[in-house]
């Protein structure tokens, strides 16, 4: 039986990876949200990318290797922008 974390992870990957939802549509929908909700969502996504981008492939199931490859590339870009340290908020 899959744990709650696995279910949440699959749901997050499904939402973020949905090809019919563009970043512009997501940003438009978030306009009316509280700035705290938007900041928390962005910080959650950055933390997820950092976590998945720095893990070893051996510690993850093969079904997540594609997700890890994307997160590694995003992590590289975030690192270039200086958004991977704790003081980046």
WOJORA-V870808 format. One record per residue. PSI is psi in whole degrees, -180 to 180 (NA if undefined). Layout:
((PSI) (PSI))
//
This chain:
((134) (143) (169) (-36) (-41) (-41) (-44) (-40) (-46) (-40) (-43) (-46) (-40) (-43) (-46) (-38) (4) (119) (-15) (-7) (109) (159) (-32) (-41) (-43) (-45) (-41) (-41) (-27) (-6) (-41) (-1) (160) (147) (-27) (-38) (-46) (-44) (-42) (-40) (-46) (-43) (-39) (-46) (-41) (-44) (-39) (-45) (-43) (-46) (-50) (-30) (-16) (-2) (156) (141) (-31) (-26) (0) (151) (152) (-26) (-18) (2) (-38) (-42) (-41) (-38) (-43) (-43) (-34) (-43) (-44) (-38) (-40) (-43) (-44) (-37) (-41) (-34) (-8) (29) (16) (0) (166) (-25) (13) (-9) (NA))
//
